[in-house]
Amino acid sequence: MEIQIETPNVENQDKLEEYIEKKVNKLEKFFDNIIDAHVYLKNEQDKGNLKQRNVELKLNIPATTLFAEEKSDSFEKSVDMAVKSIERQLKKHKEKSRDH
């Protein structure tokens, strides 16, 4: 699976990219036909002037694109939540395709 990671204005990119690749590659055990993944990281400020770490994860599989967007106080937490969300979507997609 090819993983594209965009990290504009993000510090410690190398460690973070390794972490993302490790987590996203684990999705292959739930669905072995993944085409590619796109991960976009960005820093945001919410209304209370708190920094939010936003992660958008898009996973391309045959005939479908799965998407998850998560925000938290760290990129690692956001990545974990996004991967969990995609994992649930993959399981649901697999069940639906099995039923048809």
C-alpha positions in Angstrom: 0.0 0.0 0.0 1.3 3.4 -0.9 0.9 6.0 1.9 1.1 9.8 1.1 1.6 12.0 4.1 1.2 15.8 3.9 2.6 17.7 7.0 2.7 21.4 6.3 4.0 23.5 9.2 4.4 20.4 11.5 7.4 19.8 13.7 9.1 16.5 14.3 7.9 15.2 10.9 10.2 12.2 10.6 9.0 10.6 13.9 5.4 11.4 13.2 5.6 10.0 9.6 7.0 6.7 11.0 4.2 6.5 13.5 1.6 7.2 10.9 3.0 4.6 8.5 3.1 2.0 11.3 -0.6 2.6 12.2 -2.0 2.8 8.7 -0.1 -0.3 7.6 -2.0 -2.2 10.3 -5.2 -1.6 8.4 -4.1 -4.2 5.8 -4.9 -7.0 8.2 -8.6 -6.0 8.1 -8.7 -5.6 4.3 -6.0 -6.8 2.0 -7.0 -4.9 -1.1 -6.2 -1.4 -0.1 -5.0 0.7 -3.0 -3.5 3.7 -1.2 -3.8 6.1 1.8 -3.6 9.9 2.0 -2.9 11.5 5.4 -3.1 15.2 5.9 -2.0 16.8 9.2 -2.7 20.4 10.2 -2.5 22.6 13.2 -5.7 24.5 14.0 -6.8 27.0 16.6 -10.3 26.6 18.0 -12.5 29.4 19.4 -10.9 29.1 22.9 -7.5 29.8 21.3 -6.4 26.2 22.1 -4.3 24.3 19.6 -6.0 21.4 17.9 -4.2 18.7 15.9 -6.3 17.7 12.9 -5.8 14.5 11.0 -7.6 13.6 7.8 -7.2 10.1 6.6 -8.5 9.0 3.2 -8.2 5.3 2.2 -8.9 4.2 -1.4 -10.1 0.6 -1.8 -11.7 -0.9 -5.0 -15.0 1.0 -5.8 -14.9 3.0 -2.6 -13.1 5.8 -0.7 -13.2 5.8 3.1 -12.6 9.0 5.0 -12.0 9.9 8.6 -11.2 13.3 10.2 -10.3 13.6 13.9 -9.1 16.4 16.2 -7.4 16.2 19.5 -4.5 17.8 21.5 -1.8 15.6 19.8 -1.3 14.2 16.3 -0.7 10.7 17.8 -4.1 10.7 19.4 -5.8 12.0 16.3 -4.1 9.4 14.1 -5.2 6.6 16.5 -8.8 7.8 16.4 -8.8 8.2 12.6 -7.3 4.7 12.1 -9.9 3.2 14.5 -12.7 5.0 12.5 -11.3 3.6 9.2 -11.0 0.2 10.8 -14.7 0.2 11.7 -15.6 1.4 8.2 -13.5 -1.4 6.6 -15.2 -4.0 8.7 -18.6 -2.7 7.8 -17.7 -2.5 4.1 -16.4 -6.1 4.2 -19.6 -7.3 5.9 -21.8 -5.6 3.3 -19.8 -7.0 0.4 -20.0 -10.5 1.9 -23.8 -10.2 2.2 -24.3 -9.3 -1.5 
